[in-house]
Amino acid sequence: MKKVAAKKLFALGAIALASGSAFAQASTSTSSVQLYGIVDVAYRHTNNEGATGNGSLNQLVGNGMSQSRWGINVNEDLGNGMKALVNLENRFTADNGATAGGYPNGSYFQQSWVGLQGGFGRLTMGRQYNVLFDLVTSTYASYPYSPYMEAYKPEIGFALLARADNMIKYTAEVGAIRGALQYSFDEKAATGGKTMGGYLRYAANGVAAGVGYQDYEFASGKKIKAWTLG
């Protein structure tokens, strides 16, 4: 995995994928642009394949242990303790270069949000992780691999798909206590997608616990309600 961080981006950079290099110019401010990612390809052999179970299959799989991904993090210092934030992250299958499937609306970016952070907390807007997924993956010891391990992940379903479009999320932290609230607009989409929820967690000295709640409303008006405590 390669990361390039710069304290100030002066000009447009050129990223050469063939060489795996990235360049940025730096100054003395605390702003940064970070490029990150990982490419994971594996060989897989399985037996008991086919209708009779007597066959075998050799495959090159695009996600061996972790989903291949690339992303951009932007942190812009606005002064007086305020920061502007941006995140874009794309998932892909490295064996054929296709965008990773299984996400609603054929989303190209699995995260795409902008935000503002200061003494008041953090406010983010766009496609991002929901409050249930934030709580589960940051608090419960049973899910340390999410969201990257390429394996069956029941918490994705339990967290109502883990991400939501058109979301506004507010997060604040005071000492060992962190809380968050989210709301996402359905925008009259055929699939719906209106959500509301929040969580509260405590973490100190290697121990963490929290409680969270979220509901999801479909275009039909039907709702799913989910909560977690642990």
N, C-alpha and C positions, 0 to 999 in steps of 0.2 A: 504494500500500500504506500502511495506517495502522497505527501502533504507539502504544499507550498504556502507559507504565510508571509504576508508583507504588511508593514505598518502603514504604508500609504501607496495607493495605486495611482501613478501619474498618467499613464498612457495605456492605450489598448495593448494587450499582450497577445502573442501568438502561441497556441498550444499545439505541439507536434505530437500526435498520438503515436506515430511510428517510433519515435525515439523515447516516448514516455516522459518528456521534459515539459516544464512550465516555468515561465519567467515572470517576475514582477519587480518593480522598482520600489525602494523603501525610503522613508524619511523618518522623522522623529515623533509623529503622532501615534496614537494608540489604535488607529483604524487598521483593519486587516481584511484581506481577501484570502480565503483558504480553499484550495482544491483538494478533494479527497476521493478515495475510492478503493475498490478491490476487484480483481478478476479471478474467478474460481472456476476451473474446469477439471473434470474427473473422468476416469475410465471406470465403467461399471459392467460386471458380468453377473448375470442371473441365470439360474436353472429353473426347472419346473415351469417353463413358459409354454404358451400355446393351449389349445383346447384340450389336449390330452395330458398336458403337463410333462411331456417327455422332451421338450425342446429347451434350447438355451438362447440367450440374447446377449450380444456385445453392444455396448453403447458408449458414446461420448456425451456426457451430460454437462449442461452449462452451469449447474449449481451443485457442486459436490458437497461441501459442508456449509457454505454461506452464499447467499444471493449476491451475484455480481452487481456492483453499483458504482455510480460516480455522482459527485455532488459539488456544490459551491456554497460556502458560508461567507457572508459579508457582515462585518462588524464595523460600523462607522461612528466614530466619536463625534458627538454633536456639542460637547462641552457641558459644563455644569452637571456632570454625572449622568448625562443622557446619551443613549446609544441607539442608532438605527440598525436593525437586523434584517437579514435576508437569508433564506435557505431554499435551494432547489436540489432535489435528489431524484435520480432516475434508476430504475432496476432493469436489468437485461439478462438474457441467457447467452453466455459467452460462446457456446458451441455454434450458434447460428446468428448471433448479433441482434436477435429480436427483442423487443420490449417485453419484460416479464408480464405474463398474463395473470388472470384471476382477480383483477381489480375492476371496480365499477366504472362505467362510462369510458372504458378504454383509456384510462389516464396515462399520459406519458410520464409525468412526474408524480412520484409517490408522496413527495412533499413539495409544496410551492407556496411559501408564505413570506410576508413582510411583518416587521414588528418594531416596537418602541420599548426601550427599557430604561428605567431610572429608579429614583428613590421610592416611587409609587408601586413598583413591581414591573411586570412584563405584560404587554398587550400585543398579541399576534393575530394576523388575519390572513386567511387563505386555506388551502388544503393542508391539513396537519393531523397529528395524532390526537385522538380524543382523550377525555379525562380518565376513562376507565383503563385504557391502555397505558397511559402515563403512570397511573397508580400501580397497576399490576407489575409492570416491568421495572419500576424504580424501587419497589417496596418488598415484593414477595421473592423469597430465595428460590422458589420453585421455577422461576422463569428468567434465569440469567442470560439465556441465549437470544431472546427476542430482541428485535424483530428479524434478525439476520439468518439464523440457522435454517437451512433448507430441510425442514422436517415438519411432520404434523404438529400444528400448534393450536390446541383447543382454545387458548386464551384469545386468539384472533376472533373466533366466533363469539365467545363470551363477552368480548369487548365491543360487540356490534361493529365488526369489520375494522376496528383499530383506528381508521382515519375517517374524516368527514370533509366534504367540500364546503365552500362558502362559510367557513367557521370563524367566529371571533372568540378568542380564548384569553382570559386574564389569569395570571399566576402571580402570587405574592408569597414571600418567605420571611418569617420572623424567627430567628434563632433556629431551633430544631423543628419548627412547625412550618409546613408548606400547604397552601390551599390553592385551588384553581376552580374557575367557572367557565363554561363554554355555552355558546349558542350558535347554531348554524341555520341559515335560511334555506327553505326548500325551493324558492324561486319558481314555484309552480311547475317544477320538473315532473315528468311522467313517473319517475321512480321515487319522487318525494325526497326525503333527506333532511327534514327539519329535526334538529336535536337540541336538547337542553340537558345540562348535568353539571356535576362538580365533585370535588374530592377534598379530603383533609388527611394529611399524613404527619407522622412524627418519626424522626430518625435521629438517633444519637448513640454513641458508644457501641456501634455495631449492631444495634437493634432498631428495627423499623416496623411500623404498623400504620394502617390507614383504613379509611372507609370512603366509598365512592358510589355515586348514583348517576344514571343517565337514561333518558328515554329517546326513542327514535320513532318519528311519525312518517308513515308511508303516504303516497299521494291519495290512496284510498281512504285515508283517515285512521287506519289501523295503527296501533302503537305497540312497540316492544319496550318493556321497562327492565332494566338490569341494575343490580347493585352488587357490591363486593365488600367484604370485611375480612381483614387478615393481617 
